[in-house]
């Protein structure tokens, strides 16, 4: 009898601990919702009499400029300029700055399955931008999630899909092969993009692969800097492999799964598992795509002084053969960039 009571007391204490953990998790979730969607609302009601400078100062303390309370204050002047089959993109101004507003378009009516899929991609893009922070990734200025498609218990003819909007900094389209850059600009862009590849490889989410890579659609020029603008088709999953056959691309060796990866297989232990992972494929993929889309244009040897051409040619050859790591590439580009001003002065004094 005493043993039964002891067991019951232990179970009661465990249940209490679990309840406390659940309550704490709920409080964290509530705080996150309030942080993103309510904090600016409270400031608006409490500080109606403050001047515009104070408003700007208050907004600077939050992560984003825009949320559901002020996103409609953007004055739009261009509508539906792009966005493909699911999204619409509008251009507007806010406090003298040009911004881009992207939303699920009410003017485009996809099939039921496509509507759900595009909503997932839109939310994924927002979540990715919220977690990634690099100067060569377009800056998200805020977002508003009014409702999702599945929030509607009964189909409403006037609300057939979710109401989600996001605001970004403004950029210009460009074609890298047609832009006339100075040598300093070419080197700056090359270093910035190599640093972006490095960041994607060492990101907080693991090594990221840009699955859908279209340079003319997925990159913009923002105040003289090339920036990645689409993160919905991005993946941190490396291809799997069999140790008996190895990896198919980039001469990568099939490597054992780690403790996290193995839980998604039927293997009971790492040592007895015949399935592996082609670790490093995401990085090699990004290097290959950036090389063919950007580096072959930015680092074209004949556009540089004779003293630099051989080094650039060797770098491009190593990139073409996939036998250079991003760390080494970034170091080489930084060395070339740092050495160019001295070489430029030397060439001036030689004539």
ZAMARGU-4260 file (C-alpha; in steps of 0.2 Angstrom, whole numbers, plus 5000, padded with zeros to 4 digits):
<rodrens>
0) 5000/5000/5000 | 5014/5012/5005 | 5023/5008/4988 | 5007/5012/4979 | 5006/5029/4987
5) 5024/5033/4984 | 5022/5029/4966 | 5007/5039/4965 | 5016/5054/4973 | 5030/5053/4961
10) 5018/5052/4946 | 5009/5067/4953 | 5025/5077/4954 | 5030/5072/4936 | 5013/5078/4930
15) 5015/5094/4939 | 5032/5097/4931 | 5025/5093/4914 | 5010/5105/4917 | 5023/5118/4922
20) 5033/5115/4906 | 5017/5116/4895 | 5012/5132/4903 | 5029/5140/4901 | 5029/5135/4882
25) 5012/5142/4880 | 5018/5158/4888 | 5033/5159/4876 | 5021/5157/4861 | 5010/5170/4868
30) 5024/5182/4870 | 5030/5179/4852 | 5013/5183/4845 | 5012/5199/4855 | 5030/5204/4850
35) 5026/5202/4832 | 5008/5208/4831 | 5003/5218/4846 | 5017/5228/4853 | 5016/5242/4841
40) 4997/5243/4843 | 4999/5247/4862 | 5012/5260/4858 | 5000/5268/4846 | 4986/5269/4859
45) 4997/5275/4873 | 5007/5288/4863 | 4995/5296/4851 | 5001/5314/4855 | 5020/5311/4852
50) 5028/5319/4837 | 5035/5310/4821 | 5053/5309/4827 | 5047/5300/4843 | 5037/5288/4832
55) 5053/5284/4822 | 5063/5282/4838 | 5050/5270/4845 | 5049/5259/4829 | 5068/5258/4829
60) 5067/5248/4846 | 5057/5234/4837 | 5064/5222/4825 | 5053/5227/4811 | 5046/5244/4805
65) 5029/5236/4799 | 5016/5225/4806 | 4997/5224/4804 | 4994/5241/4813 | 5003/5251/4800
70) 5006/5241/4784 | 4991/5250/4776 | 5000/5267/4779 | 5011/5263/4764 | 5006/5274/4749
75) 5006/5262/4734 | 5009/5270/4717 | 5013/5254/4706 | 5002/5239/4707 | 5005/5220/4702
80) 5021/5223/4693 | 5026/5204/4695 | 5026/5189/4707 | 5022/5175/4695 | 5006/5164/4697
85) 5002/5167/4715 | 5010/5183/4722 | 5007/5201/4718 | 5020/5214/4720 | 5016/5232/4723
90) 5028/5247/4725 | 5025/5261/4737 | 5032/5274/4748 | 5033/5276/4767 | 5041/5292/4775
95) 5050/5296/4759 | 5058/5278/4757 | 5052/5267/4742 | 5047/5250/4748 | 5040/5234/4740
100) 5024/5225/4746 | 5022/5207/4742 | 5006/5198/4746 | 4996/5183/4740 | 4986/5190/4726
105) 4967/5191/4727 | 4968/5194/4708 | 4975/5176/4704 | 4964/5161/4707 | 4974/5145/4709
110) 4967/5128/4711 | 4964/5122/4729 | 4980/5112/4731 | 4990/5126/4723 | 4982/5139/4734
115) 4988/5129/4750 | 5005/5126/4743 | 5008/5144/4739 | 5002/5149/4756 | 5015/5138/4764
120) 5029/5145/4752 | 5024/5162/4757 | 5025/5159/4775 | 5041/5149/4773 | 5049/5164/4764
125) 5044/5175/4779 | 5051/5163/4792 | 5068/5161/4782 | 5070/5179/4781 | 5067/5181/4800
130) 5080/5168/4804 | 5094/5173/4792 | 5103/5189/4793 | 5116/5194/4779 | 5119/5210/4770
135) 5117/5202/4753 | 5100/5195/4757 | 5085/5207/4754 | 5080/5215/4770 | 5062/5212/4776
140) 5054/5227/4784 | 5039/5219/4792 | 5024/5207/4788 | 5006/5205/4793 | 4997/5188/4794
145) 4978/5193/4795 | 4972/5175/4792 | 4977/5159/4784 | 4966/5149/4772 | 4962/5136/4785
150) 4957/5149/4797 | 4940/5149/4787 | 4929/5136/4794 | 4916/5138/4780 | 4922/5143/4763
155) 4919/5161/4759 | 4917/5166/4741 | 4925/5183/4745 | 4939/5175/4755 | 4945/5160/4746
160) 4963/5161/4753 | 4974/5168/4766 | 4978/5186/4769 | 4997/5188/4771 | 5008/5203/4766
165) 5026/5207/4768 | 5037/5222/4765 | 5054/5223/4759 | 5067/5236/4754 | 5066/5241/4736
170) 5079/5235/4722 | 5081/5237/4704 | 5082/5222/4691 | 5098/5220/4682 | 5108/5209/4670
175) 5125/5205/4676 | 5132/5202/4658 | 5126/5220/4653 | 5131/5231/4668 | 5147/5240/4665
180) 5156/5239/4682 | 5172/5247/4687 | 5186/5235/4693 | 5183/5240/4711 | 5164/5237/4709
185) 5167/5220/4701 | 5179/5214/4716 | 5167/5221/4729 | 5152/5211/4721 | 5162/5196/4720
190) 5168/5196/4738 | 5150/5200/4744 | 5143/5185/4734 | 5157/5174/4740 | 5153/5179/4758
195) 5135/5176/4755 | 5139/5158/4750 | 5150/5156/4765 | 5135/5162/4776 | 5123/5150/4768
200) 5135/5136/4771 | 5137/5141/4790 | 5119/5147/4793 | 5110/5145/4809 | 5099/5132/4799
205) 5113/5122/4793 | 5121/5122/4775 | 5107/5130/4764 | 5105/5126/4746 | 5097/5138/4734
210) 5086/5126/4724 | 5077/5138/4712 | 5092/5149/4706 | 5087/5161/4692 | 5099/5176/4693
215) 5087/5188/4683 | 5072/5184/4695 | 5080/5180/4712 | 5093/5194/4713 | 5091/5213/4713
220) 5102/5228/4714 | 5099/5237/4731 | 5108/5254/4733 | 5123/5247/4723 | 5123/5230/4731
225) 5118/5213/4723 | 5105/5205/4735 | 5096/5188/4735 | 5077/5191/4736 | 5068/5174/4736
230) 5070/5161/4750 | 5055/5151/4748 | 5064/5137/4738 | 5078/5135/4749 | 5083/5118/4758
235) 5095/5113/4772 | 5093/5094/4767 | 5108/5086/4759 | 5106/5072/4747 | 5106/5054/4754
240) 5117/5040/4748 | 5121/5022/4749 | 5139/5018/4755 | 5139/5004/4741 | 5136/5017/4727
245) 5142/5034/4734 | 5137/5051/4729 | 5132/5055/4711 | 5139/5073/4710 | 5154/5084/4714
250) 5165/5070/4718 | 5159/5070/4736 | 5161/5055/4748 | 5146/5046/4756 | 5147/5050/4774
255) 5139/5043/4790 | 5123/5051/4796 | 5123/5060/4813 | 5112/5057/4828 | 5099/5070/4821
260) 5098/5063/4803 | 5097/5045/4808 | 5081/5047/4817 | 5072/5049/4800 | 5078/5032/4794
265) 5074/5014/4798 | 5092/5012/4805 | 5094/5007/4823 | 5112/5013/4824 | 5125/5024/4815
270) 5137/5009/4814 | 5125/4997/4806 | 5117/5010/4794 | 5120/5007/4775 | 5112/5025/4772
275) 5123/5040/4772 | 5123/5058/4767 | 5132/5068/4753 | 5138/5081/4765 | 5144/5097/4756
280) 5132/5095/4741 | 5123/5111/4745 | 5139/5121/4746 | 5145/5114/4729 | 5128/5117/4721
285) 5128/5135/4727 | 5146/5138/4721 | 5142/5131/4704 | 5127/5141/4701 | 5135/5157/4707
290) 5150/5154/4696 | 5140/5152/4680 | 5128/5166/4684 | 5140/5179/4692 | 5158/5175/4694
295) 5162/5171/4676 | 5156/5189/4672 | 5163/5198/4687 | 5180/5190/4687 | 5182/5189/4668
300) 5201/5190/4667 | 5202/5201/4651 | 5193/5215/4660 | 5207/5216/4673 | 5225/5222/4672
305) 5238/5210/4665 | 5246/5207/4682 | 5229/5200/4689 | 5223/5190/4674 | 5233/5174/4678
310) 5227/5173/4696 | 5209/5176/4691 | 5210/5163/4677 | 5216/5150/4689 | 5203/5154/4702
315) 5189/5152/4688 | 5197/5135/4683 | 5196/5129/4701 | 5178/5134/4702 | 5174/5125/4686
320) 5182/5109/4692 | 5173/5110/4709 | 5190/5108/4718 | 5190/5124/4729 | 5182/5127/4746
325) 5172/5143/4749 | 5184/5147/4764 | 5199/5147/4752 | 5189/5156/4738 | 5184/5170/4750
330) 5202/5172/4756 | 5209/5173/4738 | 5196/5186/4733 | 5199/5197/4748 | 5218/5196/4745
335) 5215/5201/4726 | 5203/5215/4732 | 5216/5221/4745 | 5230/5221/4733 | 5222/5230/4718
340) 5223/5248/4725 | 5242/5246/4726 | 5243/5238/4709 | 5232/5252/4702 | 5244/5266/4709
345) 5259/5256/4702 | 5252/5255/4685 | 5248/5274/4685 | 5266/5278/4690 | 5273/5266/4677
350) 5266/5277/4662
</rodrens>
